Amino acid sequence: MKYMSKFTFSILLILTSFFVIAQNNKIDSIPPKIEKYGVRFGADLSKIIQSFYNKNYKGIEFVGDYRVTKNYYLAGEIGNENITVEDNRLSFTTQGTYLKVGFDYNSYENWLDMRNMIYIGMRYGASTFSQTLNSYSIYNTSTYFPEAPTVISGEKYNGLTSQWIEVVLGLKAEVIKNIYLGFSVRVNRLLTNTKPDNFDNLFIPGFNRTYNGDFGVGFNYTVSYFLPLYKTKSTAKAEPKKKK
């Protein structure tokens, strides 16, 4: 009986050792996750398409971001817009360039080697532009006197500037290796805005139309290419034991 107990204990000890080794091998066999860091750059498709079908609009915007940490990206946009707005009483042309810089935070938890994004971010934007007042008509509140004829102006105001902040909500998805399609919505708030005499900035390049004076909204559809610069590996963690 004594020898049988020793034999049973030895067998259990050997089996326990094999079990521990197998568990360690199982953990070691999980490949580490590879994180790629690099630069992504591209263009806004909506502005390019609009330039083709809208005779009153010409614009282009280049976009880019750089991955700093696992979830944070430095991001920015630079562009140029030339737009003529015509309504019943006013026609004006706005032309200028803009720059936006800020960051994006990726809240999407990727698996395997995916690098998709569902993100929220912020930008500081600045624009320099000109406004040309093409024509206008004076609003007549009287029912007795006829409408005044449209005034052809052509007066141009140069050296205008604006600054703003914007909150960004968007996504980017890899459709082909290193090629991404993206979409974002922006809500803007003006910080500074130089206005011409007797005229208002109804459109600001990079900011879009102004509503209620200081607020604006915008969006973009982007296609971009990811250029990997270096990689890091994250070690797989063993799952904690569940209490019975």
HELIX and SHEET records of a PDB file:
HELIX    1   1 LYS A    2  SER A   29  1                                  28    
HELIX    2   2 LEU A   45  TYR A   53  1                                   9    
SHEET    1   A 9 LYS A  33  ASP A  44  0                                        
SHEET    2   A 9 TYR A  57  ARG A  67 -1                                        
SHEET    3   A 9 TYR A  72  GLU A  86 -1                                        
SHEET    4   A 9 LEU A  90  ASN A 106 -1                                        
SHEET    5   A 9 MET A 117  TYR A 136 -1                                        
SHEET    6   A 9 VAL A 151  ILE A 176 -1                                        
SHEET    7   A 9 ILE A 179  ASN A 193 -1                                        
SHEET    8   A 9 PHE A 215  SER A 234 -1                                        
SHEET    9   A 9 LYS A  33  ASP A  44 -1                                        
SHEET    1   B 2 PHE A 203  ILE A 204  0                                        
SHEET    2   B 2 ASN A 208  ARG A 209 -1                                        
END                                                                             
